[in-house]
């Protein structure tokens, strides 16, 4: 771990206002699929880095968001919702006329399709205020953002600041060179099991990161596996299975909670096996609580009919 002295956490990535709809059967292109609720919600959910920020703030971290919105209604909604989490908007830049938005199409027979509009609000580089936030932080949690901005973040984060990379498999945001650079700089990397091939496209993950890097791999309903690269230390925690029709944000809640715990650690403290087990257990419990809060049927959506498959996310960790 990098020898940071600050407990402040900066979370970097896209802002987004998200809607979700579902279909019993996705018929593919050149065909009609029947939706079970409107394509765009009148009350979209706060998305992008919002789940990361909210989870970290709920876990007691001093959080500042570093992101971008447009001069539009969605941008104002996103900022207001961000501030309601208790986080600071000191790293929020406003450009252009359209904020990012997304629509998630959940396919009940399995899988999700995301339609993402990045908006018109992203410059090529961070502004001075955003750079100041990064340099004042003890830990930076970085997730998906436009590629030039991710590169600029890596240029500006001081070597004594912890970098946690929350991986998103996005070929537009990350080319092979940037993936190698991120793996070589990160102090912790969190990813889903399905993202491992993306990370290992150019070689084994264990040889792409520095010794001492913490690897957190979420395994869905099977739990979480952790490893400290180069030290021969690893562990895993099983989870209580929670049935949920909507698992959006569960993975982000997991890593946002974990990043808050990492941010509180003194830079020279050792990450023992017990510390990592406890960190993973708390992060998994936070994701579980999010899923349980959605246990009832969502507004405007019929209850799933008998036999409809339900998604299962990372939930409460058990020793």
PERAKA-V752965 format. One record per residue. N is the residue number from 1. D_CENTER is the distance of its C-alpha to the mean C-alpha in Angstrom with 1 decimal. Layout:
n->N d_center->D_CENTER
n->N d_center->D_CENTER
This chain:
n->1 d_center->20.4
n->2 d_center->21.3
n->3 d_center->24.0
n->4 d_center->22.3
n->5 d_center->24.4
n->6 d_center->22.0
n->7 d_center->19.7
n->8 d_center->18.0
n->9 d_center->14.2
n->10 d_center->13.1
n->11 d_center->9.6
n->12 d_center->9.9
n->13 d_center->8.8
n->14 d_center->10.1
n->15 d_center->11.5
n->16 d_center->12.4
n->17 d_center->14.8
n->18 d_center->14.3
n->19 d_center->17.1
n->20 d_center->17.5
n->21 d_center->20.7
n->22 d_center->22.0
n->23 d_center->25.0
n->24 d_center->27.0
n->25 d_center->27.8
n->26 d_center->26.4
n->27 d_center->29.6
n->28 d_center->28.3
n->29 d_center->29.5
n->30 d_center->32.9
n->31 d_center->32.8
n->32 d_center->32.0
n->33 d_center->29.3
n->34 d_center->29.8
n->35 d_center->26.9
n->36 d_center->26.9
n->37 d_center->25.7
n->38 d_center->25.6
n->39 d_center->23.5
n->40 d_center->22.4
n->41 d_center->22.1
n->42 d_center->24.3
n->43 d_center->21.7
n->44 d_center->18.2
n->45 d_center->15.1
n->46 d_center->13.0
n->47 d_center->9.8
n->48 d_center->7.8
n->49 d_center->6.3
n->50 d_center->8.5
n->51 d_center->7.0
n->52 d_center->5.5
n->53 d_center->9.0
n->54 d_center->10.9
n->55 d_center->10.1
n->56 d_center->11.0
n->57 d_center->14.0
n->58 d_center->15.1
n->59 d_center->15.3
n->60 d_center->17.6
n->61 d_center->15.9
n->62 d_center->17.4
n->63 d_center->14.5
n->64 d_center->15.0
n->65 d_center->12.8
n->66 d_center->13.6
n->67 d_center->13.4
n->68 d_center->16.1
n->69 d_center->17.9
n->70 d_center->21.3
n->71 d_center->24.6
n->72 d_center->24.3
n->73 d_center->23.9
n->74 d_center->20.3
n->75 d_center->19.5
n->76 d_center->21.5
n->77 d_center->19.9
n->78 d_center->16.4
n->79 d_center->17.9
n->80 d_center->19.7
n->81 d_center->16.9
n->82 d_center->14.9
n->83 d_center->18.1
n->84 d_center->18.6
n->85 d_center->15.8
n->86 d_center->17.9
n->87 d_center->15.9
n->88 d_center->17.8
n->89 d_center->17.8
n->90 d_center->19.8
n->91 d_center->17.5
n->92 d_center->17.4
n->93 d_center->19.7
n->94 d_center->21.6
n->95 d_center->23.1
n->96 d_center->24.6
n->97 d_center->25.3
n->98 d_center->22.3
n->99 d_center->18.7
n->100 d_center->16.0
n->101 d_center->15.9
n->102 d_center->14.9
n->103 d_center->16.8
n->104 d_center->15.7
n->105 d_center->18.8
n->106 d_center->18.6
n->107 d_center->21.5
n->108 d_center->23.1
n->109 d_center->24.7
n->110 d_center->21.4
n->111 d_center->18.4
n->112 d_center->16.5
n->113 d_center->17.2
n->114 d_center->15.0
n->115 d_center->17.2
n->116 d_center->15.5
n->117 d_center->17.7
n->118 d_center->16.5
n->119 d_center->19.4
n->120 d_center->21.9
n->121 d_center->20.4
n->122 d_center->19.2
n->123 d_center->21.7
n->124 d_center->22.1
n->125 d_center->21.5
n->126 d_center->20.1
n->127 d_center->22.7
n->128 d_center->24.6
n->129 d_center->22.8
n->130 d_center->19.3
n->131 d_center->20.9
n->132 d_center->22.5
n->133 d_center->19.3
n->134 d_center->17.9
n->135 d_center->21.3
n->136 d_center->21.6
n->137 d_center->18.4
n->138 d_center->18.7
n->139 d_center->15.1
n->140 d_center->12.7
n->141 d_center->8.9
n->142 d_center->8.4
n->143 d_center->6.1
n->144 d_center->8.1
n->145 d_center->11.2
n->146 d_center->14.9
n->147 d_center->16.4
n->148 d_center->19.1
n->149 d_center->16.8
n->150 d_center->14.7
n->151 d_center->18.1
n->152 d_center->19.4
n->153 d_center->16.6
n->154 d_center->17.8
n->155 d_center->21.3
n->156 d_center->21.0
n->157 d_center->19.1
n->158 d_center->22.1
n->159 d_center->22.6
n->160 d_center->22.8
n->161 d_center->19.3
n->162 d_center->16.6
n->163 d_center->13.9
n->164 d_center->10.7
n->165 d_center->9.0
n->166 d_center->5.5
n->167 d_center->7.4
n->168 d_center->7.6
n->169 d_center->11.3
n->170 d_center->12.7
n->171 d_center->16.3
n->172 d_center->16.8
n->173 d_center->14.3
n->174 d_center->15.3
n->175 d_center->18.9
n->176 d_center->20.3
n->177 d_center->21.4
n->178 d_center->18.0
n->179 d_center->16.4
n->180 d_center->19.4
n->181 d_center->19.1
n->182 d_center->15.5
n->183 d_center->16.5
n->184 d_center->19.6
n->185 d_center->18.2
n->186 d_center->15.2
n->187 d_center->16.1
n->188 d_center->13.3
n->189 d_center->11.3
n->190 d_center->8.8
n->191 d_center->9.2
n->192 d_center->10.6
n->193 d_center->14.4
n->194 d_center->14.7
n->195 d_center->13.0
n->196 d_center->15.6
n->197 d_center->18.3
n->198 d_center->16.3
n->199 d_center->16.0
n->200 d_center->19.6
n->201 d_center->21.2
n->202 d_center->23.3
n->203 d_center->23.9
n->204 d_center->22.9
n->205 d_center->19.7
n->206 d_center->21.8
n->207 d_center->24.0
n->208 d_center->21.3
n->209 d_center->19.9
n->210 d_center->22.0
n->211 d_center->23.7
n->212 d_center->22.0
n->213 d_center->18.4
n->214 d_center->16.4
n->215 d_center->14.8
n->216 d_center->12.7
n->217 d_center->13.0
n->218 d_center->12.1
n->219 d_center->15.1
n->220 d_center->14.7
n->221 d_center->17.8
n->222 d_center->19.3
n->223 d_center->17.1
n->224 d_center->15.5
n->225 d_center->17.2
n->226 d_center->17.1
n->227 d_center->19.3
n->228 d_center->20.6
n->229 d_center->21.7
n->230 d_center->25.4
n->231 d_center->26.4
n->232 d_center->26.9
n->233 d_center->24.8
n->234 d_center->22.5
n->235 d_center->21.9
n->236 d_center->20.4
n->237 d_center->20.1
n->238 d_center->20.9
n->239 d_center->19.6
n->240 d_center->21.3
n->241 d_center->20.9
n->242 d_center->19.9
n->243 d_center->20.8
n->244 d_center->18.7
n->245 d_center->19.2
n->246 d_center->15.7
n->247 d_center->12.7
n->248 d_center->10.2
n->249 d_center->7.4
n->250 d_center->8.7
n->251 d_center->6.3
n->252 d_center->3.6
n->253 d_center->7.2
n->254 d_center->8.2
n->255 d_center->6.5
n->256 d_center->7.0
n->257 d_center->10.4
n->258 d_center->11.1
n->259 d_center->10.6
n->260 d_center->13.0
n->261 d_center->15.4
n->262 d_center->15.4
n->263 d_center->16.0
n->264 d_center->19.0
n->265 d_center->20.6
n->266 d_center->23.5
n->267 d_center->23.2
n->268 d_center->26.1
n->269 d_center->25.2
n->270 d_center->25.1
n->271 d_center->22.2
n->272 d_center->24.5
n->273 d_center->23.9
n->274 d_center->24.3
n->275 d_center->21.7
n->276 d_center->19.1
n->277 d_center->20.2
n->278 d_center->19.9
n->279 d_center->16.5
n->280 d_center->15.2
n->281 d_center->17.5
n->282 d_center->16.2
n->283 d_center->12.5
n->284 d_center->13.7
n->285 d_center->16.1
n->286 d_center->13.6
n->287 d_center->11.8
n->288 d_center->15.4
n->289 d_center->16.5
n->290 d_center->14.1
n->291 d_center->15.5
n->292 d_center->19.0
n->293 d_center->18.8
n->294 d_center->18.8
n->295 d_center->21.6
n->296 d_center->24.1
n->297 d_center->24.4
n->298 d_center->22.6
n->299 d_center->25.0
n->300 d_center->26.8
n->301 d_center->25.9
n->302 d_center->28.6
n->303 d_center->28.1
n->304 d_center->27.3
n->305 d_center->30.6
n->306 d_center->31.7
n->307 d_center->30.4
n->308 d_center->27.3
n->309 d_center->24.5
n->310 d_center->21.6
n->311 d_center->18.1
n->312 d_center->17.2
n->313 d_center->13.8
n->314 d_center->13.1
n->315 d_center->15.6
n->316 d_center->18.0
n->317 d_center->18.8
n->318 d_center->22.5
n->319 d_center->24.5
